[in-house]
Amino acid sequence: APGGGLAMMSSVEPGTAMTIGRPASLTGGLEARMSGLGRIALILGFDCILRRIALEQAGLGETVARIYRDHRVAGFNTYGEQHGGLHVNQTFVGLAFLEPDAKPDPRSGRGHAAT
């Protein structure tokens, strides 16, 4: 960015503390969380376009497409999400509809933001 600053994809208020996250795996957490849900009828997915671009650039587009197919994900790309008053990018948020007899694994993070 001009003047040696950072170019951001969303507004940042002056004085906001910034941190940089580094993923351990772009697909491992996604697979683990979805596998722990039980029998899935449908997951309505909201997938940040920047996350999709990062996955494709890492050569993981087909891997994520397979995970989505295997776990019945249907949805669309977004421009991130609002969380606690902040706009965050590179997220996947899903609303899972489970089969009536599904018994989710409580360690799967059910009810929390997925990785």
FENRA-V587504 format. One record per helix or strand. SS is the DSSP state (A for helix, B for strand). FROM is the first residue (numbers start at 1). TO is the last residue. Records with the same first field share a line. If there is no record, write none. Layout:
# FENRA-V587504
SS=FROM-TO ; FROM-TO
This chain:
# FENRA-V587504
A=2-4 ; 28-35 ; 49-57 ; 61-70 ; 106-108
B=40-48 ; 73-78 ; 81-83 ; 86-88 ; 92-98
